[in-house]
Amino acid sequence: MVEPIKRVGIIVHPSRLEAMVLAQEVQEWLLERGIEVSFDEATAQKQNLVAFDTDAASLSSLDFMITLGGDGTILTAARRVAPYNIPILGVHLGKFGFIAEAHPDEIYSSLERVLRHEIAIEERLMIQAEIWRNGEQIACRYGLNEVMVKSGMSHLVNLKTRLGGTPFATYPADGVVVATPTGSTAYALSAGGPIVMPTVQALLMVPICPHTLNARPLLLPSTEEIEIEIESDGSDLLFAIDGIDPLMLQSHDQIRIHRSEYITRLFVFAPGTFYRKVHSRYLYGERLNEWGR
């Protein structure tokens, strides 16, 4: 027998007024059905609401998480709840999002389906990276979209890579992106990488503005470990996962990248949604010179 939904968390985009208003309406709707509701700390403080604690016991007691915002809000939620296998219902209030499934106009019908356990959950691969300096690990982070190593001032740097422990190539470039399939439609796509179906088990390595004609994006098995060493001056080189909390790198730092032990679990409403998003967001396959006639 499936357990009834009892506790729900909500994470709200911090600067979108419509998200804040919708959050309070969703709270009332859930409370009317006997479901406990708690919010991220920033939202709770602004609106005098109940906040969920970020400790393991509190987070693991949630049945699912709702995000009200864009893909960035989902990325924030993923880092918080992935260790506890909590599924996420993303409500799309952003401008271009690929990850969020529910539209605000349909949020209550979507919630009804979730409460009746009539909606599928899709598992998304996550990525992890450790930074090593002088033989010591100084950072370890994970996320849903990508690892980014990039010159802050677009200075050309040499990035030595190893795949599966084997020397591979040294890129003279502005940087490199290592993305999950979910992240293939984000920074990796802007850097010239391919679009990858989110459920594919793979990692994508894309050099950023390489100063060579012989550097192409690589699609690698999800079991592969990618190692990047800063071979030249890294004085303005940045490291970040999902664009959060960037760290400054130094020459000879090593970044070891691999799939995370965690996964992000997302509610999905219908097969083929991703393909429809690719078509509508990018006008994929359309002859743009015919538009406006």
HELIX and SHEET records of a PDB file:
HELIX    1   1 LEU A   17  GLU A   32  1                                  16    
HELIX    2   2 GLU A   41  GLN A   47  1                                   7    
HELIX    3   3 ALA A   56  SER A   60  1                                   5    
HELIX    4   4 ASP A   71  VAL A   81  1                                  11    
HELIX    5   5 ALA A   82  TYR A   84  5                                   3    
HELIX    6   6 PRO A  104  GLU A  106  5                                   3    
HELIX    7   7 ILE A  107  LEU A  115  1                                   9    
HELIX    8   8 THR A  182  THR A  185  5                                   4    
HELIX    9   9 TYR A  187  SER A  190  1                                   4    
HELIX   10  10 THR A  273  TYR A  282  1                                  10    
HELIX   11  11 LEU A  288  GLU A  290  5                                   3    
SHEET    1   A 4 GLU A  36  PHE A  39  0                                        
SHEET    2   A 4 ARG A   7  VAL A  12  1                                        
SHEET    3   A 4 PHE A  64  GLY A  69  1                                        
SHEET    4   A 4 ILE A  88  HIS A  92  1                                        
SHEET    1   B 6 GLU A 136  GLY A 143  0                                        
SHEET    2   B 6 ALA A 120  ARG A 133 -1                                        
SHEET    3   B 6 GLN A 254  VAL A 268 -1                                        
SHEET    4   B 6 ILE A 226  ILE A 230 -1                                        
SHEET    5   B 6 VAL A 157  LEU A 163 -1                                        
SHEET    6   B 6 THR A 166  ALA A 173 -1                                        
SHEET    1   C 6 LEU A 218  PRO A 221  0                                        
SHEET    2   C 6 ALA A 202  ILE A 208 -1                                        
SHEET    3   C 6 GLY A 175  ALA A 179 -1                                        
SHEET    4   C 6 GLU A 146  SER A 151 -1                                        
SHEET    5   C 6 LEU A 237  ILE A 241 -1                                        
SHEET    6   C 6 ILE A 244  MET A 248 -1                                        
END                                                                             
